[in-house]
Amino acid sequence: MNPNPVVWFEIYVNDMTRAVTFYESVFFTQLTPLPTPVGDDGAAAAGMRMMAFPMQVAAAGAAGALVKMDGAAPGGGGTLVYLRCDDCAVELARVEAAGGKIHRGKFPIGEYGHCALIVDTEGNLVGLHSMR
């Protein structure tokens, strides 16, 4: 297994416009549409829409997207994605104005930096991570 095994993440949403606005507002970034995946039979995945976070294909780290897909509901569950920040307090300060909630404010995790937990506009629990 590679030292950093996560290669992709998906954050499921019900309202793509609302979710895109939230993540672009909190992280001061621009999400871009991804083509609808096509199966081996050549058919496009029905009811699926994806908006990608900025990514560098050849760089280390995981890339990912917001995904609206039939049968994949947002909300709390068994998976928690942490998004990198320079200082997670900065993004944390923008969460409520963007329509989200603070689940747990910034807290230290020893030599591994700091974290915070937020709930996005779709009900997903999302982690923030920074070294300071």
DRENTINU-392545 format. One line per 4 residues: their letters; for each residue x, y, z of N, C-alpha, C. Coordinates in steps of 0.05 Angstrom, whole numbers, plus 5000, padded with zeros to 4 digits. Example, Ala and Ser with C-alpha at 12.3 -4.5 7.8 and 13.67 -1.06 7.14 Angstrom:
as> 5264/4886/5156/5246/4910/5156/5264/4934/5156 | 5257/4955/5142/5273/4979/5143/5258/5001/5157
# end
This chain:
mnpn> 5017/4976/5000/5000/5000/5000/5018/5025/5000 | 5010/5045/4985/5024/5070/4985/5022/5084/5012 | 5041/5102/5018/5040/5116/5044/5015/5133/5047 | 5004/5144/5026/4979/5159/5027/4959/5145/5009
pvvw> 4943/5127/5020/4926/5110/5004/4902/5123/4991 | 4893/5146/5001/4869/5159/4989/4876/5171/4963 | 4862/5164/4942/4867/5175/4915/4844/5192/4904 | 4821/5190/4916/4797/5204/4906/4777/5206/4928
feiy> 4761/5226/4929/4739/5228/4947/4714/5239/4933 | 4691/5231/4943/4666/5242/4933/4650/5251/4957 | 4639/5275/4955/4621/5286/4976/4593/5287/4963 | 4575/5270/4972/4549/5268/4959/4531/5291/4967
vndm> 4515/5301/4948/4498/5324/4953/4470/5319/4941 | 4451/5334/4951/4424/5335/4940/4420/5359/4922 | 4431/5381/4930/4428/5407/4915/4455/5416/4907 | 4462/5410/4882/4489/5416/4872/4495/5446/4873
trav> 4477/5462/4864/4482/5491/4864/4488/5501/4892 | 4472/5493/4912/4476/5502/4939/4503/5492/4950 | 4510/5466/4944/4535/5455/4954/4559/5468/4941 | 4558/5473/4915/4580/5487/4901/4584/5515/4914
tfye> 4563/5529/4918/4565/5556/4930/4578/5554/4958 | 4570/5534/4974/4582/5531/5000/4612/5526/4999 | 4621/5507/4983/4649/5500/4982/4666/5522/4969 | 4655/5535/4949/4670/5557/4936/4672/5581/4956
svff> 4652/5585/4972/4652/5607/4991/4671/5602/5015 | 4671/5578/5025/4687/5571/5048/4717/5569/5041 | 4723/5557/5018/4751/5552/5010/4762/5572/4990 | 4746/5592/4982/4755/5611/4962/4767/5597/4938
tqlt> 4752/5579/4926/4762/5563/4904/4740/5561/4883 | 4746/5550/4860/4727/5547/4838/4725/5517/4831 | 4701/5506/4833/4696/5479/4825/4689/5478/4796 | 4697/5456/4782/4692/5454/4753/4677/5429/4747
plpt> 4660/5430/4726/4644/5406/4719/4662/5384/4708 | 4656/5359/4715/4669/5335/4704/4649/5322/4685 | 4660/5309/4664/4642/5295/4646/4627/5273/4661 | 4603/5267/4652/4588/5245/4664/4601/5219/4656
pvgd> 4607/5202/4676/4621/5176/4671/4604/5159/4651 | 4618/5144/4635/4606/5127/4615/4614/5098/4622 | 4595/5080/4623/4601/5052/4630/4613/5037/4607 | 4620/5011/4611/4632/4994/4591/4613/4991/4567
dgaa> 4587/4994/4572/4567/4991/4551/4563/5016/4534 | 4578/5037/4542/4577/5063/4527/4555/5081/4537 | 4539/5073/4557/4517/5089/4567/4527/5107/4589 | 4518/5132/4588/4525/5152/4609/4510/5145/4634
aagm> 4522/5150/4657/4509/5145/4683/4486/5164/4686 | 4462/5153/4687/4438/5169/4689/4436/5182/4717 | 4427/5207/4717/4422/5221/4742/4448/5228/4757 | 4470/5231/4744/4495/5237/4757/4507/5264/4747
rmma> 4516/5280/4767/4529/5305/4760/4553/5308/4779 | 4576/5317/4769/4600/5320/4786/4613/5347/4782 | 4621/5359/4804/4635/5384/4804/4661/5380/4819 | 4684/5382/4806/4710/5376/4817/4723/5399/4832
fpmq> 4737/5392/4854/4754/5411/4867/4779/5414/4849 | 4794/5436/4852/4818/5439/4836/4837/5416/4841 | 4849/5406/4819/4867/5383/4822/4890/5384/4803 | 4911/5371/4811/4935/5367/4794/4939/5337/4791
vaaa> 4934/5327/4768/4934/5298/4764/4960/5285/4772 | 4983/5297/4766/5009/5284/4771/5020/5290/4799 | 5005/5306/4815/5016/5313/4841/5007/5294/4863 | 5020/5294/4885/5013/5277/4908/4987/5287/4921
gaag> 4973/5269/4934/4949/5277/4948/4924/5268/4933 | 4902/5270/4946/4876/5261/4934/4862/5284/4921 | 4848/5277/4899/4830/5296/4886/4802/5286/4891 | 4782/5303/4885/4755/5295/4890/4735/5314/4879
alvk> 4709/5307/4884/4687/5322/4872/4662/5321/4890 | 4645/5341/4886/4618/5339/4896/4603/5322/4876 | 4586/5304/4885/4572/5286/4866/4542/5285/4873 | 4526/5289/4853/4497/5285/4856/4491/5260/4839
mdga> 4482/5239/4853/4479/5213/4839/4455/5198/4851 | 4438/5187/4834/4416/5171/4843/4427/5149/4861 | 4414/5145/4884/4422/5123/4902/4445/5130/4921 | 4456/5154/4920/4478/5162/4938/4469/5187/4953
apgg> 4461/5183/4977/4451/5206/4993/4473/5218/5011 | 4471/5245/5015/4490/5258/5033/4482/5253/5062 | 4499/5261/5080/4492/5260/5108/4515/5247/5124 | 4511/5246/5150/4531/5233/5167/4533/5203/5161
ggtl> 4556/5192/5163/4559/5164/5157/4586/5154/5167 | 4596/5134/5154/4621/5121/5162/4646/5132/5150 | 4644/5153/5134/4667/5164/5120/4670/5194/5127 | 4695/5202/5133/4700/5230/5139/4724/5239/5122
vylr> 4719/5259/5106/4740/5270/5088/4751/5295/5102 | 4778/5298/5103/4791/5322/5113/4802/5337/5090 | 4795/5363/5088/4805/5380/5067/4828/5398/5078 | 4849/5401/5063/4873/5416/5072/4868/5445/5072
cddc> 4879/5459/5092/4877/5488/5094/4905/5498/5104 | 4911/5523/5099/4936/5534/5110/4932/5538/5140 | 4909/5548/5148/4902/5551/5176/4872/5546/5177 | 4863/5523/5188/4835/5516/5187/4817/5536/5201
avel> 4828/5553/5218/4811/5574/5230/4800/5594/5209 | 4815/5598/5188/4806/5617/5167/4781/5606/5153 | 4782/5582/5144/4759/5570/5131/4736/5566/5151 | 4742/5559/5175/4722/5555/5196/4706/5581/5200
arve> 4719/5603/5198/4706/5629/5202/4686/5636/5180 | 4688/5622/5157/4670/5627/5135/4646/5608/5133 | 4647/5587/5149/4627/5565/5147/4598/5574/5151 | 4593/5588/5173/4565/5595/5180/4554/5615/5160
aagg> 4570/5634/5151/4561/5654/5131/4554/5640/5105 | 4567/5617/5099/4562/5603/5074/4539/5583/5078 | 4526/5582/5101/4503/5565/5105/4508/5538/5120 | 4533/5534/5128/4540/5509/5142/4540/5513/5172
kihr> 4549/5493/5187/4550/5493/5216/4578/5484/5225 | 4586/5495/5248/4611/5486/5260/4604/5463/5279 | 4615/5439/5274/4610/5416/5291/4630/5416/5315 | 4655/5422/5309/4676/5424/5329/4696/5444/5320
gkfp> 4702/5464/5336/4721/5484/5329/4749/5473/5326 | 4768/5490/5318/4795/5483/5314/4807/5471/5340 | 4821/5448/5337/4833/5435/5359/4860/5423/5351 | 4879/5421/5370/4906/5411/5363/4906/5380/5362
igey> 4923/5370/5344/4927/5341/5343/4957/5335/5344 | 4970/5349/5363/4998/5345/5368/5016/5352/5344 | 5036/5335/5339/5054/5341/5317/5041/5341/5289 | 5017/5332/5288/5003/5330/5262/4986/5355/5255
ghca> 4988/5376/5272/4975/5401/5265/4949/5406/5280 | 4929/5415/5266/4903/5422/5277/4880/5412/5259 | 4857/5408/5271/4833/5400/5256/4809/5416/5265 | 4788/5415/5250/4762/5426/5257/4742/5408/5242
livd> 4717/5407/5251/4696/5392/5238/4673/5411/5232 | 4663/5409/5207/4641/5425/5199/4619/5408/5187 | 4595/5419/5185/4573/5406/5171/4566/5424/5148 | 4567/5413/5124/4561/5429/5100/4531/5433/5096
tegn> 4523/5447/5076/4495/5453/5071/4479/5428/5064 | 4492/5406/5058/4478/5381/5051/4476/5361/5074 | 4488/5369/5097/4487/5352/5121/4512/5334/5123 | 4532/5337/5106/4556/5321/5107/4575/5332/5129
lvgl> 4586/5314/5145/4607/5321/5164/4633/5321/5149 | 4648/5343/5150/4673/5346/5135/4694/5357/5154 | 4718/5346/5152/4741/5355/5168/4758/5376/5154 | 4769/5394/5170/4788/5413/5160/4815/5406/5173
hsmr> 4837/5408/5159/4863/5402/5171/4883/5423/5162 | 4900/5431/5182/4922/5449/5176/4945/5443/5195 | 4969/5451/5187/4992/5447/5204/4995/5469/5225 | 4981/5491/5221/4983/5512/5241/4955/5518/5252
# end
